[in-house]
Amino acid sequence: MALWGPAAAVLEAIYPPRCVACEGPVSAWAEALCPPCHDTIEPVPAARCAICGLPFESAEGGERPCGDCAAAPPAYAAARAGALYGGALEDALRAFKFGRRRDLAGYLVTETLRPLPEGIEGAESDLVVPVPLGRQRLRERRYDQAWLLARVLARELGLAAAPRALRRLRDTAPQTSLSAKARAENVRSAFAAGEVPGGLAGRRVLLVDDVMTTGATLSECARTLVAAGAAEVRAVTVARAI
């Protein structure tokens, strides 16, 4: 649980906060990385797919879709990440997801998603929706990291957040070791539309998760939301794994 004011000052006096990457000193527990480690965060190159945001190998990219998106467009209109996955940012995300450092949600949003990445920034959105965590992982972690990110981002943008807009119907196998095809099969029909005050019909959704790899989960969530009446879904994640 994040602490503020006198409680935070007492905690930090007893347990001096440390960088989650190098264990060097930082100014507060909510600061994940020391300045040198923070400076290693790599932005996503400007030459990237206009749809999924995948960086192109060549600097000559422009606003065009990659081969995969051209052949089989995902259900979302666009997906972007704040930075590349790896290094010190990977350490911060792992501490956030697996180390019970829920207090890092604000840091991750502020340092990678504000301002929103090109392709998402300026797009009108009505509602912020997190990718839901499976029941088993929720029991293990005791919190849903995507919802913590979505809640902070919604507050920053002045938008409504809908934590129950999507339901995960079944626990899925970890996506990490699966091929792109297997990832898509793993999450197929794994989600259903849930509860949204005012409904989803005609609303433009900003879908939020921590890390994007192939985008299979984001696309399946977007397909579910569009089928339930959403006018458009754009997705944003803290990091992009390539």
C-alpha positions in Angstrom: 0.0 0.0 0.0 1.3 3.4 -0.9 2.0 5.8 2.0 2.1 9.6 2.0 2.9 12.4 4.5 4.1 11.5 8.0 3.6 7.8 7.6 5.9 7.8 4.5 8.5 9.9 6.3 8.6 7.5 9.2 8.9 4.4 6.9 11.6 6.0 4.9 13.6 7.0 8.0 13.5 3.4 9.3 13.9 1.7 5.9 15.8 4.0 3.5 14.3 3.5 0.0 16.5 1.8 -2.6 16.5 1.7 -6.4 14.9 -1.6 -7.5 17.6 -2.0 -10.2 20.9 -1.2 -8.5 19.9 -0.8 -4.9 21.4 2.6 -4.8 19.6 5.3 -2.7 16.5 7.1 -4.0 14.5 9.9 -2.5 11.3 8.0 -1.7 9.8 4.5 -1.8 7.6 5.6 -4.7 10.7 6.3 -6.7 11.5 3.0 -8.4 14.8 4.0 -10.0 17.8 6.2 -9.2 18.6 8.9 -11.8 21.4 6.8 -13.5 19.1 3.8 -13.8 16.1 5.9 -14.9 18.3 7.4 -17.7 18.6 3.8 -19.2 14.9 3.7 -20.0 14.7 3.5 -23.8 11.8 5.2 -25.6 10.1 3.2 -28.4 11.7 4.3 -31.8 9.6 6.7 -33.9 9.9 4.3 -36.8 7.1 1.9 -35.9 3.9 0.2 -37.1 1.1 2.7 -37.3 -1.2 0.1 -35.7 0.5 -2.1 -33.2 3.5 0.2 -32.6 6.1 -2.5 -33.3 9.5 -0.8 -34.0 10.8 -1.2 -37.6 14.3 -2.5 -38.1 14.9 0.4 -40.5 14.7 4.0 -39.4 12.5 4.5 -42.4 9.2 3.6 -41.0 6.6 6.3 -41.4 3.0 5.8 -40.6 2.4 2.4 -42.2 1.3 -1.0 -40.8 3.8 -3.8 -40.3 3.3 -7.0 -42.3 1.4 -8.8 -39.5 -1.1 -5.9 -39.0 -1.5 -5.5 -42.8 -2.3 -9.2 -43.2 -4.5 -9.5 -40.1 -5.5 -6.2 -38.5 -5.9 -6.5 -34.7 -9.2 -5.5 -33.1 -7.7 -2.3 -31.5 -7.3 0.9 -33.6 -3.8 1.5 -32.3 -1.5 0.2 -29.5 1.5 2.1 -28.1 4.0 1.6 -25.2 5.8 4.2 -23.2 9.2 2.5 -23.4 11.1 -0.6 -24.5 11.0 -3.5 -22.0 14.3 -4.4 -20.5 17.1 -3.2 -18.2 16.1 -1.1 -15.2 12.5 -0.6 -16.4 12.1 -4.4 -16.4 13.4 -4.5 -12.8 10.8 -1.8 -11.8 8.0 -3.7 -13.5 9.0 -7.0 -11.9 9.0 -5.3 -8.5 5.6 -3.8 -9.3 4.1 -7.1 -10.4 5.8 -9.7 -8.3 7.4 -7.8 -5.4 4.2 -6.3 -4.1 5.4 -2.8 -4.8 1.9 -1.4 -5.6 3.2 2.0 -4.8 5.1 2.1 -8.1 2.0 2.4 -10.2 2.2 6.2 -10.1 5.9 6.2 -10.9 5.5 3.9 -13.9 2.6 5.9 -15.3 4.3 9.3 -14.8 7.6 8.2 -16.2 6.5 6.3 -19.3 2.9 7.2 -20.2 2.8 11.0 -19.5 2.4 12.5 -21.9 0.7 9.6 -23.8 2.7 8.1 -26.7 2.2 9.4 -30.2 -0.7 7.6 -31.8 -2.6 7.6 -28.5 -2.1 11.2 -27.5 -4.8 13.5 -28.8 -7.1 10.6 -29.6 -10.5 11.1 -27.8 -11.2 8.5 -25.2 -14.2 8.2 -22.9 -13.3 5.4 -20.6 -10.1 3.7 -19.2 -10.3 -0.1 -18.9 -7.6 -2.5 -17.5 -6.8 -5.9 -18.9 -8.2 -8.2 -16.1 -5.9 -10.6 -14.2 -6.9 -14.2 -13.9 -8.3 -15.4 -10.5 -5.4 -17.6 -9.7 -2.8 -14.9 -10.3 -5.0 -12.4 -8.4 -4.9 -14.8 -5.4 -1.2 -15.1 -5.7 -0.4 -11.4 -6.1 -3.3 -10.0 -4.1 -3.8 -7.1 -6.5 -4.3 -6.5 -10.3 -1.4 -4.5 -11.6 -3.2 -3.4 -14.8 -6.0 -1.9 -12.7 -3.6 0.1 -10.5 -2.0 1.5 -13.7 -5.4 2.2 -15.2 -6.7 4.0 -12.1 -3.6 6.3 -12.0 -3.8 7.0 -15.7 -7.5 7.7 -15.6 -7.0 10.2 -12.8 -4.2 11.9 -14.7 -6.3 12.2 -17.9 -9.5 13.2 -16.1 -11.4 10.2 -17.5 -13.7 7.6 -15.9 -12.2 4.2 -15.2 -14.1 0.9 -15.4 -12.3 -1.9 -13.6 -15.1 -4.4 -14.3 -15.6 -3.6 -18.0 -13.9 -6.9 -18.8 -14.0 -10.3 -17.1 -11.5 -13.0 -17.6 -13.5 -16.2 -18.1 -10.7 -18.6 -17.4 -7.1 -18.6 -16.2 -4.8 -18.8 -19.2 -1.3 -20.2 -19.4 1.6 -17.6 -19.0 2.2 -16.0 -22.4 6.0 -15.6 -21.9 7.2 -18.8 -23.5 4.5 -19.2 -26.2 4.9 -18.4 -29.9 2.8 -15.6 -31.4 0.3 -18.2 -32.8 0.1 -20.0 -29.5 -0.4 -16.7 -27.6 -3.4 -15.9 -29.8 -4.9 -19.3 -29.2 -4.2 -19.1 -25.5 -6.4 -16.0 -25.0 -9.1 -16.7 -27.6 -12.5 -16.3 -26.0 -10.9 -15.8 -22.6 -12.7 -12.6 -21.9 -16.2 -11.3 -21.7 -17.8 -7.9 -21.3 -18.6 -7.0 -17.7 -20.1 -4.1 -15.9 -19.8 -0.5 -17.1 -21.8 2.4 -15.6 -23.7 3.8 -18.5 -22.8 0.9 -20.7 -20.2 0.5 -23.5 -22.3 1.4 -26.5 -20.7 4.1 -28.6 -17.8 4.8 -26.1 -14.2 5.1 -27.0 -12.0 2.9 -24.7 -8.4 3.3 -23.7 -7.2 -0.2 -22.8 -4.3 -0.4 -20.3 -1.8 -3.2 -19.4 1.7 -3.3 -18.1 3.7 -5.0 -21.0 2.9 -5.7 -24.6 4.7 -8.4 -26.6 2.7 -9.7 -29.6 -0.5 -7.8 -28.7 -2.6 -11.0 -28.7 -4.2 -10.3 -25.3 -4.8 -6.6 -26.1 -6.5 -7.6 -29.4 -8.7 -10.2 -27.8 -9.8 -7.7 -25.1 -10.4 -5.1 -27.8 -12.5 -7.6 -29.8 -14.6 -8.3 -26.8 -15.2 -4.6 -26.0 -16.1 -3.8 -29.7 -18.5 -6.8 -29.8 -20.1 -5.3 -26.6 -20.7 -2.0 -28.4 -17.5 0.1 -27.9 -17.0 2.5 -30.8 -13.2 2.2 -30.7 -10.4 0.7 -28.6 -6.9 2.0 -28.3 -4.4 0.3 -26.1 -1.4 1.6 -24.1 1.2 -0.2 -22.0 4.1 0.8 -19.9 6.6 -1.2 -21.9 6.9 -3.0 -25.2 8.9 -6.3 -25.4 10.5 -7.1 -28.7 
